[in-house]
Amino acid sequence: MKPLLLSLLAFLIAPTTAIAENYFLILAKKGTGLERIEMKNLDECKELGEQWSAASGSHTYACLKSD
C-alpha cells in the first residue's frame, strides 16, 4: 500500500508538460495562406519571425501563446 501511495504522491507533485507554456509562430504568406510552427519560448518565436520577415520582404508573422 505504501509504494502505491508514494507513487501517486510523486505523480501529483512532479511537474508535467501540460503545464508548460508553448508558443506558436504564425507565418502569413501573402497570397498562399498561413503556416503554424510550435516554438519553445517567446524569444525563439520572435527571432525566427524576424528572420522570416526580413528574408521574404512582404510576409508577416505573429507569435501566439497557447493555453
N, C-alpha and C positions, 0 to 999 in steps of 0.2 A: 504494500500500500504506500509506503513512504517513497519508493522510487517513482511511482506513478505521480504522486503529489509533487515531488520535486521537478519532474519533467514538465508537468503542466505549469508550475510556477515559473520555471525558466523560459518556457514558451511565451508566457504573458509579459515577462519583464524584457525579453530581448527585443531590440528594435527590428522593425520589418521594413521591407522595401515599399510596402503600400503607403507608408507614412512619408517617404522621401518625396521631395518636390521634383517635378520634371518640367522641362520647358520644351516648347515646340517652335522650331524656326519655320515660318510660313513664307515661302518664296512666291511672289506674284510675278509670273511670266507674262509679259504683255502679249495678248493675242492667243496664248496657248493654255492658260489656266493657272492653277495653284499647285504647289508641292509642299508637303509637310515632312519635316525631319525632326525626330526626337533628339533633344540635347540634354546634357547632364546638368548644366547650370546656365544662368543668365549671361555671364561674361562670355562663355563659349558661343552662345547663341548670337549675341551682338557682334562678336568678332567675325564669325562666319557670314553673318548677314551683311556686314560692311564690305567684306571681300567680294561677296556675290554682287552687291550693288555697284561696286567700283568696277568690277570686271565686265559687267553687262552694259552699264551705262543707262539703260532705260528700265530695268527691272527693279522692283522694290521688295522689301521684306518686313516682317513683324515677328517679334518674339512674344509668345503667349505662355502663361503659366498654367499647368494642368492642376486639377484638384486632386 
